[in-house]
Amino acid sequence: MLHKFRIQINKPPVEVLQFLCNKDTYKQQNGSPVLLLEKTTTGPLGVGTCYREVVQMAPFVKSQILSEITRYEPCSVFE
């Protein structure tokens, strides 16, 4: 089942886009629920780029999030 979520981020769009374009390269902080975040496709960032994220929400509950970029316009749009 495909789910779409929206969140409000109180940062300038340029900062948010820069983070999202490189999210797989940032080191996770201690205590982060994110156990793994990896780019699963090769090549430059763009439509079709995929990520896999493993999160732990409770001691024995892990979940996997698969995401794909469906729209990308450098410096303005990242979906």
N, C-alpha and C positions, 0 to 999 in steps of 0.2 A: 504494500500500500504506500502511495506517495503522499507525503505531507509537506506543505509549504508553511513556513513560519516567517513572521515579520517581527523585528525588534527595533526600538528606538535607541540610537547611539548618540550620545551628546558629545560628539567630536566633529571637527571640520571634515567634510567629505574626502578631502585629499588624504588626510591621515588614515581614515578608515579604509579607503581603497588601497593605500600602500600596505597596510597591515594584511588585508585579505589577499592581496596578490602574492604575499610572501609568508602566509600563515604557517606553512609547513616547515619553514626554516627557523622559527623562533623556539627557544628552549622553554619547556614548561616549568612553571614555578613549583616549588615543593608544596604538596597538598592539593595540587590541581586535580580535578576529576578527570582530566584528559590524560589517558595513559599512552595513547599513540595518535599521531596526526601525520599522515603521509600523503603525498601526491602520488596517485597510482597510474598516471599517464605520463608519457615522455613528451618532450618538446616544449615550446614556449606556451605561456599562459594564454588561454583563449577559450572560445566556445568549444565544449567537449572535454575540457580539462576536468579530471575527476580526483576526488580526495576520499580517504577512509579515515575515520576518527573512531577511536575506542574510548569510551568514558565509563567511569565507575561511579555510580550514584549512591551505592550502599555497599557495605562490606562484601556481600556475595552477589551483587547485581551489576553486571557489565552490559553495556549496550554498544552497538556498532552503528555509526552514522555514515552513510554513503552519500556523497554530494557530487553534483556535476554543474559546471558553469554553462548556463543556457543563453546568456546574453552578456557580452563584454564589449565595452567601448572605453578604451584607455582614458584615464583621468575623469571619467564621468559615470559609468554604469558597470555594475558587477552583480549578476543575478545567478 
